[in-house]
Amino acid sequence: MKISDVSVSKRFWLAVMIPVALALLLAGMIVRDMWRAQADMMLIAEVSSDVGQIGQLIERLQVERGTTAGFIGSAGVKMGEPMRKARAATDEVAGNLAAVAARLPASNASLNALIGDITADLARIGNIRKSIDTLTFAGKDAFGFYTGLIGRMLQLNTD
């Protein structure tokens, strides 16, 4: 079959439809790529928010660690009020960790274990604070507790 055997109208439609089909294919590929880019940007926005919340909790824990060290070092004479304010500030943002943990991929066992350790430490913090208030918790142990918790939080930010 020769091209001259095909009618002019069919040749015209072929000449039009092939570029239209290719244009539609390319447009579909572009839309797919844009959709993926938008999904990636949404993920980046969520992760950025999570990193900010984790960083804020780390900063609050560092302040609490410092005021606690001052309180224990002065045998309860100094830093009592700043320590209580630091604790309140820590508690204010500590609740955000549950929301951050809920957005983490469930398939990452090491990340889930780390979140579990951090959550357990935050659950114990009330008892530790009571021991600090009564000066029955050694300064080195308090510093170690806060430093360990902050270290795990920093590890969470890098995983």
CNS distance restraints for C-alpha pairs under 8 A (distance, minus, plus):
assign (resid   1 and name CA) (resid   5 and name CA) 6.59 0.50 0.50
assign (resid   2 and name CA) (resid   6 and name CA) 7.30 0.50 0.50
assign (resid   6 and name CA) (resid  10 and name CA) 6.57 0.50 0.50
assign (resid   6 and name CA) (resid  11 and name CA) 6.64 0.50 0.50
assign (resid   7 and name CA) (resid  11 and name CA) 6.33 0.50 0.50
assign (resid   8 and name CA) (resid  12 and name CA) 6.06 0.50 0.50
assign (resid   9 and name CA) (resid  13 and name CA) 6.25 0.50 0.50
assign (resid  10 and name CA) (resid  14 and name CA) 6.13 0.50 0.50
assign (resid  11 and name CA) (resid  15 and name CA) 6.06 0.50 0.50
assign (resid  12 and name CA) (resid  16 and name CA) 6.27 0.50 0.50
assign (resid  13 and name CA) (resid  17 and name CA) 5.78 0.50 0.50
assign (resid  14 and name CA) (resid  18 and name CA) 5.94 0.50 0.50
assign (resid  15 and name CA) (resid  19 and name CA) 7.17 0.50 0.50
assign (resid  16 and name CA) (resid  20 and name CA) 6.36 0.50 0.50
assign (resid  17 and name CA) (resid  21 and name CA) 5.91 0.50 0.50
assign (resid  18 and name CA) (resid  22 and name CA) 6.25 0.50 0.50
assign (resid  19 and name CA) (resid  23 and name CA) 5.99 0.50 0.50
assign (resid  20 and name CA) (resid  24 and name CA) 6.13 0.50 0.50
assign (resid  21 and name CA) (resid  25 and name CA) 6.17 0.50 0.50
assign (resid  22 and name CA) (resid  26 and name CA) 6.15 0.50 0.50
assign (resid  23 and name CA) (resid  27 and name CA) 6.02 0.50 0.50
assign (resid  24 and name CA) (resid  28 and name CA) 6.07 0.50 0.50
assign (resid  25 and name CA) (resid  29 and name CA) 6.33 0.50 0.50
assign (resid  26 and name CA) (resid  30 and name CA) 6.22 0.50 0.50
assign (resid  27 and name CA) (resid  31 and name CA) 6.14 0.50 0.50
assign (resid  28 and name CA) (resid  32 and name CA) 6.13 0.50 0.50
assign (resid  29 and name CA) (resid  33 and name CA) 6.23 0.50 0.50
assign (resid  30 and name CA) (resid  34 and name CA) 6.13 0.50 0.50
assign (resid  31 and name CA) (resid  35 and name CA) 6.07 0.50 0.50
assign (resid  32 and name CA) (resid  36 and name CA) 6.30 0.50 0.50
assign (resid  33 and name CA) (resid  37 and name CA) 6.17 0.50 0.50
assign (resid  34 and name CA) (resid  38 and name CA) 6.10 0.50 0.50
assign (resid  35 and name CA) (resid  39 and name CA) 6.26 0.50 0.50
assign (resid  36 and name CA) (resid  40 and name CA) 6.14 0.50 0.50
assign (resid  37 and name CA) (resid  41 and name CA) 6.13 0.50 0.50
assign (resid  38 and name CA) (resid  42 and name CA) 6.25 0.50 0.50
assign (resid  39 and name CA) (resid  43 and name CA) 6.30 0.50 0.50
assign (resid  40 and name CA) (resid  44 and name CA) 6.17 0.50 0.50
assign (resid  41 and name CA) (resid  45 and name CA) 6.15 0.50 0.50
assign (resid  42 and name CA) (resid  46 and name CA) 6.29 0.50 0.50
assign (resid  43 and name CA) (resid  47 and name CA) 6.10 0.50 0.50
assign (resid  44 and name CA) (resid  48 and name CA) 5.92 0.50 0.50
assign (resid  45 and name CA) (resid  49 and name CA) 6.22 0.50 0.50
assign (resid  46 and name CA) (resid  50 and name CA) 6.21 0.50 0.50
assign (resid  47 and name CA) (resid  51 and name CA) 6.04 0.50 0.50
assign (resid  48 and name CA) (resid  52 and name CA) 6.16 0.50 0.50
assign (resid  49 and name CA) (resid  53 and name CA) 6.26 0.50 0.50
assign (resid  50 and name CA) (resid  54 and name CA) 6.10 0.50 0.50
assign (resid  50 and name CA) (resid 100 and name CA) 5.83 0.50 0.50
assign (resid  51 and name CA) (resid  55 and name CA) 5.94 0.50 0.50
assign (resid  51 and name CA) (resid 157 and name CA) 6.18 0.50 0.50
assign (resid  52 and name CA) (resid  56 and name CA) 6.10 0.50 0.50
assign (resid  53 and name CA) (resid  57 and name CA) 6.31 0.50 0.50
assign (resid  53 and name CA) (resid  93 and name CA) 7.57 0.50 0.50
assign (resid  53 and name CA) (resid  96 and name CA) 6.93 0.50 0.50
assign (resid  53 and name CA) (resid  97 and name CA) 7.69 0.50 0.50
assign (resid  54 and name CA) (resid  58 and name CA) 6.19 0.50 0.50
assign (resid  54 and name CA) (resid  97 and name CA) 7.16 0.50 0.50
assign (resid  54 and name CA) (resid 153 and name CA) 7.05 0.50 0.50
assign (resid  54 and name CA) (resid 157 and name CA) 7.05 0.50 0.50
assign (resid  55 and name CA) (resid  59 and name CA) 6.16 0.50 0.50
assign (resid  55 and name CA) (resid 157 and name CA) 7.85 0.50 0.50
assign (resid  56 and name CA) (resid  60 and name CA) 6.25 0.50 0.50
assign (resid  56 and name CA) (resid  93 and name CA) 7.37 0.50 0.50
assign (resid  57 and name CA) (resid  61 and name CA) 6.11 0.50 0.50
assign (resid  57 and name CA) (resid  90 and name CA) 6.42 0.50 0.50
assign (resid  57 and name CA) (resid  93 and name CA) 5.97 0.50 0.50
assign (resid  57 and name CA) (resid  94 and name CA) 6.26 0.50 0.50
assign (resid  58 and name CA) (resid  62 and name CA) 6.18 0.50 0.50
assign (resid  58 and name CA) (resid 150 and name CA) 5.88 0.50 0.50
assign (resid  58 and name CA) (resid 153 and name CA) 6.66 0.50 0.50
assign (resid  58 and name CA) (resid 154 and name CA) 7.54 0.50 0.50
assign (resid  59 and name CA) (resid  63 and name CA) 6.39 0.50 0.50
assign (resid  60 and name CA) (resid  64 and name CA) 6.20 0.50 0.50
assign (resid  60 and name CA) (resid  86 and name CA) 6.77 0.50 0.50
assign (resid  60 and name CA) (resid  89 and name CA) 6.47 0.50 0.50
assign (resid  60 and name CA) (resid  90 and name CA) 5.11 0.50 0.50
assign (resid  61 and name CA) (resid  65 and name CA) 5.98 0.50 0.50
assign (resid  61 and name CA) (resid  86 and name CA) 7.92 0.50 0.50
assign (resid  61 and name CA) (resid  90 and name CA) 6.14 0.50 0.50
assign (resid  61 and name CA) (resid 146 and name CA) 6.98 0.50 0.50
assign (resid  61 and name CA) (resid 150 and name CA) 6.90 0.50 0.50
assign (resid  62 and name CA) (resid  66 and name CA) 6.23 0.50 0.50
assign (resid  62 and name CA) (resid 146 and name CA) 7.52 0.50 0.50
assign (resid  62 and name CA) (resid 150 and name CA) 7.37 0.50 0.50
assign (resid  63 and name CA) (resid  67 and name CA) 6.22 0.50 0.50
assign (resid  63 and name CA) (resid  86 and name CA) 6.26 0.50 0.50
assign (resid  64 and name CA) (resid  68 and name CA) 5.90 0.50 0.50
assign (resid  64 and name CA) (resid  83 and name CA) 6.09 0.50 0.50
assign (resid  64 and name CA) (resid  86 and name CA) 5.00 0.50 0.50
assign (resid  64 and name CA) (resid  87 and name CA) 6.00 0.50 0.50
assign (resid  64 and name CA) (resid  90 and name CA) 7.42 0.50 0.50
assign (resid  65 and name CA) (resid  69 and name CA) 6.13 0.50 0.50
assign (resid  65 and name CA) (resid 142 and name CA) 7.71 0.50 0.50
assign (resid  65 and name CA) (resid 143 and name CA) 6.40 0.50 0.50
assign (resid  65 and name CA) (resid 146 and name CA) 5.88 0.50 0.50
assign (resid  65 and name CA) (resid 147 and name CA) 7.80 0.50 0.50
assign (resid  66 and name CA) (resid  70 and name CA) 6.32 0.50 0.50
assign (resid  67 and name CA) (resid  71 and name CA) 6.10 0.50 0.50
assign (resid  67 and name CA) (resid  79 and name CA) 5.97 0.50 0.50
assign (resid  67 and name CA) (resid  80 and name CA) 7.86 0.50 0.50
assign (resid  67 and name CA) (resid  82 and name CA) 6.42 0.50 0.50
assign (resid  67 and name CA) (resid  83 and name CA) 4.92 0.50 0.50
assign (resid  67 and name CA) (resid  86 and name CA) 7.44 0.50 0.50
assign (resid  68 and name CA) (resid  72 and name CA) 6.12 0.50 0.50
assign (resid  68 and name CA) (resid  79 and name CA) 7.48 0.50 0.50
assign (resid  68 and name CA) (resid  83 and name CA) 5.93 0.50 0.50
assign (resid  68 and name CA) (resid 132 and name CA) 7.66 0.50 0.50
assign (resid  68 and name CA) (resid 142 and name CA) 7.69 0.50 0.50
assign (resid  69 and name CA) (resid  73 and name CA) 5.80 0.50 0.50
assign (resid  69 and name CA) (resid 139 and name CA) 6.26 0.50 0.50
assign (resid  69 and name CA) (resid 142 and name CA) 7.58 0.50 0.50
assign (resid  69 and name CA) (resid 143 and name CA) 6.80 0.50 0.50
assign (resid  70 and name CA) (resid  74 and name CA) 6.10 0.50 0.50
assign (resid  70 and name CA) (resid  78 and name CA) 6.86 0.50 0.50
assign (resid  70 and name CA) (resid  79 and name CA) 5.90 0.50 0.50
assign (resid  71 and name CA) (resid  75 and name CA) 6.31 0.50 0.50
assign (resid  71 and name CA) (resid  76 and name CA) 5.00 0.50 0.50
assign (resid  71 and name CA) (resid  77 and name CA) 6.80 0.50 0.50
assign (resid  71 and name CA) (resid  78 and name CA) 5.47 0.50 0.50
assign (resid  71 and name CA) (resid  79 and name CA) 4.90 0.50 0.50
assign (resid  71 and name CA) (resid  80 and name CA) 5.99 0.50 0.50
assign (resid  71 and name CA) (resid  83 and name CA) 7.37 0.50 0.50
assign (resid  72 and name CA) (resid  76 and name CA) 5.72 0.50 0.50
assign (resid  72 and name CA) (resid 132 and name CA) 7.21 0.50 0.50
assign (resid  72 and name CA) (resid 135 and name CA) 6.66 0.50 0.50
assign (resid  72 and name CA) (resid 138 and name CA) 7.72 0.50 0.50
assign (resid  72 and name CA) (resid 139 and name CA) 5.85 0.50 0.50
assign (resid  73 and name CA) (resid 139 and name CA) 7.05 0.50 0.50
assign (resid  74 and name CA) (resid  78 and name CA) 5.70 0.50 0.50
assign (resid  75 and name CA) (resid 135 and name CA) 7.16 0.50 0.50
assign (resid  76 and name CA) (resid  80 and name CA) 6.74 0.50 0.50
assign (resid  76 and name CA) (resid 133 and name CA) 7.59 0.50 0.50
assign (resid  76 and name CA) (resid 135 and name CA) 7.24 0.50 0.50
assign (resid  79 and name CA) (resid  83 and name CA) 5.84 0.50 0.50
assign (resid  80 and name CA) (resid  84 and name CA) 6.30 0.50 0.50
assign (resid  81 and name CA) (resid  85 and name CA) 6.27 0.50 0.50
assign (resid  82 and name CA) (resid  86 and name CA) 6.05 0.50 0.50
assign (resid  83 and name CA) (resid  87 and name CA) 6.15 0.50 0.50
assign (resid  84 and name CA) (resid  88 and name CA) 6.27 0.50 0.50
assign (resid  85 and name CA) (resid  89 and name CA) 6.21 0.50 0.50
assign (resid  86 and name CA) (resid  90 and name CA) 6.15 0.50 0.50
assign (resid  87 and name CA) (resid  91 and name CA) 6.14 0.50 0.50
assign (resid  88 and name CA) (resid  92 and name CA) 6.11 0.50 0.50
assign (resid  89 and name CA) (resid  93 and name CA) 6.83 0.50 0.50
assign (resid  90 and name CA) (resid  94 and name CA) 5.94 0.50 0.50
assign (resid  91 and name CA) (resid  95 and name CA) 6.98 0.50 0.50
assign (resid  93 and name CA) (resid  97 and name CA) 7.76 0.50 0.50
assign (resid  94 and name CA) (resid 122 and name CA) 7.84 0.50 0.50
assign (resid  95 and name CA) (resid  99 and name CA) 7.69 0.50 0.50
assign (resid  96 and name CA) (resid 100 and name CA) 6.42 0.50 0.50
assign (resid  97 and name CA) (resid 101 and name CA) 6.03 0.50 0.50
assign (resid  98 and name CA) (resid 102 and name CA) 6.17 0.50 0.50
assign (resid  99 and name CA) (resid 103 and name CA) 6.72 0.50 0.50
assign (resid 100 and name CA) (resid 104 and name CA) 6.81 0.50 0.50
assign (resid 101 and name CA) (resid 115 and name CA) 6.85 0.50 0.50
assign (resid 106 and name CA) (resid 112 and name CA) 7.20 0.50 0.50
assign (resid 108 and name CA) (resid 112 and name CA) 6.24 0.50 0.50
assign (resid 109 and name CA) (resid 113 and name CA) 6.08 0.50 0.50
assign (resid 110 and name CA) (resid 114 and name CA) 6.17 0.50 0.50
assign (resid 111 and name CA) (resid 115 and name CA) 6.22 0.50 0.50
assign (resid 111 and name CA) (resid 156 and name CA) 7.27 0.50 0.50
assign (resid 111 and name CA) (resid 159 and name CA) 7.18 0.50 0.50
assign (resid 112 and name CA) (resid 116 and name CA) 6.10 0.50 0.50
assign (resid 113 and name CA) (resid 117 and name CA) 6.27 0.50 0.50
assign (resid 114 and name CA) (resid 118 and name CA) 6.26 0.50 0.50
assign (resid 114 and name CA) (resid 152 and name CA) 7.04 0.50 0.50
assign (resid 114 and name CA) (resid 156 and name CA) 7.13 0.50 0.50
assign (resid 115 and name CA) (resid 119 and name CA) 6.00 0.50 0.50
assign (resid 115 and name CA) (resid 156 and name CA) 7.65 0.50 0.50
assign (resid 116 and name CA) (resid 120 and name CA) 6.08 0.50 0.50
assign (resid 117 and name CA) (resid 121 and name CA) 6.23 0.50 0.50
assign (resid 118 and name CA) (resid 122 and name CA) 6.18 0.50 0.50
assign (resid 118 and name CA) (resid 149 and name CA) 6.49 0.50 0.50
assign (resid 118 and name CA) (resid 152 and name CA) 6.78 0.50 0.50
assign (resid 118 and name CA) (resid 153 and name CA) 7.13 0.50 0.50
assign (resid 119 and name CA) (resid 123 and name CA) 6.12 0.50 0.50
assign (resid 120 and name CA) (resid 124 and name CA) 6.31 0.50 0.50
assign (resid 121 and name CA) (resid 125 and name CA) 6.18 0.50 0.50
assign (resid 121 and name CA) (resid 149 and name CA) 6.88 0.50 0.50
assign (resid 122 and name CA) (resid 126 and name CA) 7.90 0.50 0.50
assign (resid 124 and name CA) (resid 128 and name CA) 6.40 0.50 0.50
assign (resid 125 and name CA) (resid 129 and name CA) 5.99 0.50 0.50
assign (resid 126 and name CA) (resid 130 and name CA) 6.38 0.50 0.50
assign (resid 127 and name CA) (resid 131 and name CA) 6.37 0.50 0.50
assign (resid 128 and name CA) (resid 132 and name CA) 6.18 0.50 0.50
assign (resid 128 and name CA) (resid 137 and name CA) 7.37 0.50 0.50
assign (resid 128 and name CA) (resid 142 and name CA) 7.85 0.50 0.50
assign (resid 129 and name CA) (resid 133 and name CA) 6.09 0.50 0.50
assign (resid 130 and name CA) (resid 134 and name CA) 6.37 0.50 0.50
assign (resid 131 and name CA) (resid 135 and name CA) 6.00 0.50 0.50
assign (resid 131 and name CA) (resid 136 and name CA) 5.14 0.50 0.50
assign (resid 131 and name CA) (resid 137 and name CA) 5.17 0.50 0.50
assign (resid 132 and name CA) (resid 136 and name CA) 6.09 0.50 0.50
assign (resid 132 and name CA) (resid 137 and name CA) 5.14 0.50 0.50
assign (resid 132 and name CA) (resid 138 and name CA) 7.77 0.50 0.50
assign (resid 132 and name CA) (resid 142 and name CA) 7.62 0.50 0.50
assign (resid 137 and name CA) (resid 141 and name CA) 6.69 0.50 0.50
assign (resid 137 and name CA) (resid 142 and name CA) 6.57 0.50 0.50
assign (resid 138 and name CA) (resid 142 and name CA) 6.23 0.50 0.50
assign (resid 139 and name CA) (resid 143 and name CA) 6.06 0.50 0.50
assign (resid 140 and name CA) (resid 144 and name CA) 5.99 0.50 0.50
assign (resid 141 and name CA) (resid 145 and name CA) 6.05 0.50 0.50
assign (resid 142 and name CA) (resid 146 and name CA) 6.27 0.50 0.50
assign (resid 143 and name CA) (resid 147 and name CA) 5.94 0.50 0.50
assign (resid 144 and name CA) (resid 148 and name CA) 5.90 0.50 0.50
assign (resid 145 and name CA) (resid 149 and name CA) 6.19 0.50 0.50
assign (resid 146 and name CA) (resid 150 and name CA) 6.03 0.50 0.50
assign (resid 147 and name CA) (resid 151 and name CA) 5.96 0.50 0.50
assign (resid 148 and name CA) (resid 152 and name CA) 6.24 0.50 0.50
assign (resid 149 and name CA) (resid 153 and name CA) 6.22 0.50 0.50
assign (resid 150 and name CA) (resid 154 and name CA) 6.14 0.50 0.50
assign (resid 151 and name CA) (resid 155 and name CA) 6.19 0.50 0.50
assign (resid 152 and name CA) (resid 156 and name CA) 6.18 0.50 0.50
assign (resid 153 and name CA) (resid 157 and name CA) 6.46 0.50 0.50
assign (resid 154 and name CA) (resid 158 and name CA) 6.57 0.50 0.50
assign (resid 155 and name CA) (resid 159 and name CA) 6.24 0.50 0.50
